[in-house]
Amino acid sequence: CNTFASTPLGELLTARGIRAVVIAGLQSDWCIRETTLGALDLGYQVTLASDGHSTYDGSTRKAAAISAAVNEEVAPRARLMRAAEISFAG
């Protein structure tokens, strides 16, 4: 589930001198969580779109609660921003 572990993404970013990433997508509790933690472990500056990821309801928690728990888990190490606040301008 960690894109950095299962693809050449890290090498491609390093070759281009990229040291900061923005993460958004689907499955907060799997791909989003694991890729965010993987990027942090590799030393990337990570911005997680706090409202830009989701998942499916689980047997004991709703999707929104799962996504909120992932935000809370990564907040000490990653920058959380609402998607509308993220800018890619210099």
C-alpha positions in Angstrom: 0.0 0.0 0.0 3.0 2.3 0.3 3.5 3.7 -3.2 7.2 4.4 -2.3 7.8 0.8 -1.6 5.9 -0.7 -4.5 6.8 1.6 -7.4 9.9 3.6 -8.6 8.2 6.8 -7.4 11.0 7.7 -4.9 13.7 7.3 -7.5 11.8 9.3 -10.0 11.2 12.2 -7.5 14.8 12.1 -6.4 16.1 12.2 -10.0 14.1 15.4 -10.5 15.2 16.9 -7.2 11.7 16.8 -5.7 11.6 16.8 -1.9 8.0 17.8 -1.1 4.8 15.9 -2.0 1.1 16.4 -1.7 -1.0 13.3 -1.0 -4.7 12.8 -1.7 -6.7 9.9 -2.9 -8.7 6.8 -1.9 -8.4 4.5 0.9 -7.3 6.6 3.9 -6.6 3.5 6.0 -4.4 1.8 3.5 -2.8 3.6 0.6 -3.1 7.1 2.0 -1.8 6.2 5.4 1.0 4.0 4.2 2.2 6.3 1.4 2.2 9.3 3.8 4.2 7.4 6.4 6.5 6.1 3.7 7.2 9.5 2.3 7.9 10.9 5.8 10.3 8.0 6.5 12.2 8.9 3.3 12.5 12.5 4.4 10.0 14.1 2.1 8.1 17.2 3.3 4.5 15.9 3.1 1.3 17.8 2.8 -1.8 15.7 3.2 -5.0 17.1 1.8 -7.0 16.6 5.0 -10.3 16.6 3.1 -8.8 15.0 0.0 -8.9 11.4 1.0 -11.6 8.9 1.9 -12.3 5.3 2.3 -15.1 2.8 2.7 -17.2 2.3 5.8 -15.7 -0.4 8.0 -17.5 -2.9 10.2 -17.1 -0.7 13.3 -16.4 2.8 11.9 -17.8 5.0 9.2 -15.5 6.3 6.4 -15.3 9.8 7.8 -14.2 8.5 11.2 -11.5 6.4 9.6 -10.2 9.3 7.5 -10.2 11.6 10.6 -8.2 9.0 12.5 -5.6 8.9 9.7 -5.4 12.7 9.7 -4.8 12.6 13.5 -2.2 9.9 13.2 0.0 11.7 10.7 -0.6 15.3 11.9 2.5 15.3 14.2 4.8 14.7 11.2 2.9 15.9 8.1 1.3 19.2 7.2 -2.5 18.9 6.9 -4.3 21.3 4.7 -7.7 21.5 3.2 -7.6 20.8 -0.6 -8.8 24.3 -1.5 -5.9 25.8 0.5 -3.2 23.9 -1.4 -1.4 25.9 -4.0 1.3 24.7 -6.4 2.3 28.3 -7.4 5.9 29.3 -6.6 
